[in-house]
Amino acid sequence: MLSMFLIGSLQAQKSGQTKSNIKPMVKEENQYVHFHGAPARGKILMVASSPTVSKQTGWPIGFWAAELTHPLHVFQEAGYEVELVSTGGGKLEMDGYSNPTDASGYSAHDVITLGYMQKPEFNQMLANTKKLTEVNPADYDAIFLVGGQGPMYTFRGNKDLEKVFVQFYESQKPSAAVCHSTTLLLEAKKSNGELLVKGKTWTGFADAEEEFADKAVGMKIQPYRIETEARKLANTQFKVSAPFSSYAIQDGNLITGQQQNSGAAAARLVVEMLEKKSK
């Protein structure tokens, strides 16, 4: 018994010595944050839907606020100048449920949008946008499509937008779309006539999320569902994660985000790609 006790004591001491000799892991994080007066590191084109009216609900619709402001914050903090344009030019309108001051309270948690709404330059950005056909893709380093309810009517089949997006993509520039703006990818074709998403893995608004939204308001909101349509396409992989989780995919220079909570993640992938290209 005594020998067993001594052996146990020695083992305990050895174990304690081993643990005490393990150095704690040192972890460091360093990330560029743009400072006042520093020159811009590049220029990113963001495209939003001009206002329209939903044929399903009769609501006035446009862009989803967080899908503009959250990526915008990422881009500006990383030192990139941003120009916002739209499908039709002129004044833009947020989807009502995406406005943090809306009576529904649906987006009351969105303090990033709330902060931008206090800035005169942000409101001026929304008040007077160029039409997307007025810009030259060569003047920008990346493109980012803003989602919302409007794109379901104004993006899909929009040949002007398809042309601009494909120009960025075929120039090997980061080409990003989030949420319902990914509807553009259902039909957008490369210059060789193939679907841009052929052989690609990508994401967009999920059927489960559409189901949740429909039940929340008691009616069918969208005229079609992106996931349902995407899964009909051959030679492409459409993936979704848990409903309303932040989820973004980069496949080559195509970057997609699942829904409104994925805009910042998609924007970070854009920034990472731009930084790799600049080295």
C-alpha positions in Angstrom: 0.0 0.0 0.0 2.8 2.4 0.9 4.6 1.7 -2.4 1.4 2.4 -4.3 0.9 5.6 -2.4 4.4 6.7 -3.2 4.0 5.9 -6.9 0.8 7.8 -6.9 2.4 10.8 -5.3 5.3 10.8 -7.8 2.9 10.6 -10.7 0.8 13.5 -9.3 4.0 15.6 -8.9 5.2 14.7 -12.4 1.8 15.6 -13.8 1.7 18.9 -11.9 5.3 19.7 -13.1 4.3 18.9 -16.7 1.3 21.2 -16.5 3.2 24.0 -14.9 5.9 23.8 -17.6 3.3 24.3 -20.4 3.5 27.9 -21.6 0.2 29.7 -22.2 -0.5 30.2 -25.9 0.3 33.7 -27.1 -2.2 35.0 -29.6 -1.9 38.3 -31.4 -4.3 40.0 -33.8 -3.3 42.8 -36.1 -5.6 44.4 -38.6 -5.3 47.6 -40.6 -7.8 50.2 -39.6 -8.1 53.3 -41.8 -7.2 56.6 -40.1 -8.3 60.1 -40.8 -6.4 61.7 -43.7 -4.9 58.5 -45.0 -5.2 57.9 -48.8 -7.8 55.5 -50.0 -6.5 52.0 -50.7 -8.9 51.5 -53.6 -12.4 51.9 -54.8 -15.4 49.6 -54.5 -18.6 49.8 -56.5 -21.8 48.9 -54.6 -25.1 48.4 -56.5 -28.5 48.6 -54.9 -32.0 48.3 -56.3 -34.0 51.4 -57.2 -37.4 51.7 -55.4 -40.2 49.6 -56.8 -43.4 48.0 -55.6 -43.8 44.3 -54.7 -46.4 42.6 -56.9 -46.8 40.0 -54.2 -47.5 42.3 -51.2 -48.1 45.7 -52.7 -45.4 47.1 -50.4 -42.9 49.8 -51.6 -39.6 48.0 -51.6 -35.9 48.8 -52.3 -32.7 47.7 -50.6 -32.2 46.0 -47.2 -30.3 48.5 -45.0 -27.9 46.1 -43.2 -26.8 44.7 -46.6 -25.6 48.2 -47.5 -24.4 49.6 -44.2 -22.6 46.5 -42.7 -20.4 45.9 -45.8 -19.9 49.7 -46.2 -18.6 49.8 -42.6 -16.1 47.0 -43.4 -14.9 48.6 -46.6 -14.5 52.1 -45.1 -12.7 50.8 -42.0 -10.3 48.9 -44.3 -9.6 52.1 -46.2 -11.6 51.7 -49.4 -13.6 54.4 -51.1 -17.1 53.3 -51.9 -19.5 54.6 -54.6 -23.1 53.5 -54.5 -25.1 53.3 -57.7 -28.5 51.8 -58.5 -30.5 50.1 -61.2 -32.4 53.2 -62.2 -30.4 56.1 -60.6 -31.8 58.7 -58.3 -33.1 58.4 -54.7 -33.0 55.0 -52.9 -35.4 53.7 -50.3 -34.8 51.1 -47.5 -37.1 48.1 -47.1 -39.4 49.2 -44.2 -38.5 46.2 -42.0 -34.8 46.9 -42.4 -35.0 50.4 -41.0 -34.0 50.3 -37.4 -36.5 53.1 -36.6 -39.4 51.2 -38.1 -42.4 50.7 -35.8 -42.2 47.0 -36.3 -38.9 46.9 -34.4 -37.7 44.1 -36.7 -34.3 45.7 -37.2 -34.1 47.8 -34.0 -30.9 46.0 -33.1 -29.1 47.3 -36.1 -27.0 50.0 -34.5 -24.6 50.2 -37.5 -27.4 51.3 -39.8 -28.8 53.6 -37.1 -25.3 55.2 -36.9 -25.1 55.8 -40.6 -28.5 57.3 -40.6 -27.1 60.1 -38.5 -24.5 61.0 -41.1 -25.4 63.7 -43.6 -23.0 62.2 -46.2 -24.8 58.8 -46.0 -28.2 60.3 -46.5 -26.8 62.3 -49.4 -25.4 59.0 -50.9 -29.0 57.6 -50.8 -30.6 60.8 -52.1 -28.8 60.9 -55.5 -27.3 57.8 -57.0 -25.9 57.3 -60.5 -27.5 54.7 -62.8 -25.3 51.7 -63.0 -24.8 52.1 -66.8 -23.1 55.5 -66.1 -20.0 53.9 -64.5 -16.9 52.4 -65.9 -15.9 49.0 -64.3 -12.3 49.8 -65.0 -12.5 52.6 -62.3 -13.2 50.2 -59.5 -11.4 47.3 -57.7 -14.4 45.3 -56.8 -18.2 45.1 -57.1 -20.7 44.3 -54.3 -24.4 43.8 -54.9 -26.7 44.9 -52.1 -29.7 42.7 -51.5 -33.2 43.4 -50.2 -36.7 42.8 -51.6 -36.2 45.1 -54.7 -33.6 42.9 -56.4 -36.1 40.1 -56.9 -37.8 42.4 -59.5 -34.9 44.7 -60.6 -31.9 42.4 -60.7 -33.0 39.1 -62.2 -32.8 39.4 -66.0 -31.3 42.9 -65.8 -28.9 42.7 -68.8 -27.1 45.9 -67.9 -26.3 44.7 -64.4 -25.4 41.2 -65.7 -22.9 42.9 -68.2 -21.3 45.0 -65.5 -21.0 42.2 -63.0 -19.6 39.8 -65.6 -17.0 42.5 -66.6 -15.8 42.6 -63.0 -15.8 38.8 -62.7 -13.9 38.2 -66.0 -11.4 40.9 -65.0 -10.6 38.7 -61.9 -11.8 41.4 -59.6 -13.8 40.4 -56.4 -17.4 40.1 -57.5 -19.8 39.8 -54.6 -23.6 39.5 -54.0 -25.6 38.9 -50.9 -29.0 37.7 -50.0 -31.7 38.4 -52.7 -29.2 40.1 -54.9 -27.8 36.7 -55.8 -30.9 36.3 -58.0 -28.7 37.9 -60.6 -26.6 34.7 -60.7 -29.6 32.6 -61.7 -29.2 33.9 -65.3 -25.9 35.9 -65.6 -23.7 34.4 -68.3 -20.0 34.8 -69.0 -18.8 36.1 -72.4 -18.5 32.4 -73.6 -22.3 31.9 -73.0 -21.9 29.7 -69.9 -23.7 30.6 -66.7 -21.3 32.4 -64.4 -22.1 30.0 -61.6 -21.2 26.9 -63.7 -18.8 24.8 -61.6 -19.1 27.3 -58.7 -20.2 26.9 -55.1 -22.3 29.8 -53.9 -25.1 30.8 -51.5 -28.1 33.1 -51.3 -31.4 33.5 -49.4 -32.5 30.1 -48.2 -36.0 28.5 -48.6 -36.1 28.0 -44.8 -35.6 31.8 -44.4 -38.3 32.6 -46.9 -40.7 30.2 -45.0 -39.9 32.0 -41.8 -40.5 35.4 -43.3 -43.8 34.3 -45.0 -45.1 33.0 -41.7 -44.1 36.1 -39.8 -46.2 38.4 -42.0 -48.9 35.9 -42.9 -48.4 35.9 -46.7 -46.1 34.9 -49.5 -43.6 37.7 -49.8 -41.4 36.8 -52.8 -42.5 35.9 -56.4 -40.1 32.9 -56.4 -37.4 31.5 -54.2 -33.7 31.7 -55.0 -32.7 28.4 -53.4 -35.5 26.5 -55.3 -34.4 28.1 -58.6 -30.7 27.6 -58.0 -31.1 23.9 -57.3 -32.7 23.5 -60.8 -29.4 24.6 -62.4 -27.0 22.0 -63.6 -23.3 21.9 -62.8 -23.4 24.3 -59.9 -23.5 23.8 -56.1 -25.8 26.0 -54.1 -25.3 25.8 -50.3 -27.0 27.3 -47.3 -26.2 27.3 -43.6 -28.4 27.6 -40.5 -31.2 30.1 -41.1 -30.1 33.7 -40.5 -26.6 32.8 -39.5 -23.7 34.7 -40.9 -22.5 32.6 -43.9 -20.4 33.6 -46.9 -18.6 31.7 -49.6 -15.6 32.6 -51.8 -15.1 30.5 -54.9 -12.4 32.0 -56.9 -13.3 35.7 -57.2 -17.0 35.0 -56.8 -18.2 35.9 -53.3 -21.7 35.3 -52.0 -23.5 35.8 -48.7 -26.6 34.0 -47.5 -28.7 36.9 -46.2 -28.7 40.2 -44.3 -26.5 38.9 -41.5 -23.9 37.8 -44.0 -23.0 41.1 -45.6 -20.1 41.9 -43.3 -18.6 38.4 -43.8 -18.9 38.7 -47.5 -17.3 42.2 -47.4 -14.4 40.8 -45.3 -13.8 38.2 -48.0 -13.7 41.0 -50.6 -11.1 43.0 -48.5 -9.0 39.9 -48.0 -8.9 39.2 -51.7 -8.0 42.8 -52.5 -5.2 42.8 -49.9 -3.7 39.5 -51.3 -3.8 41.0 -54.8 -2.0 44.2 -53.6 1.0 42.2 -52.2 
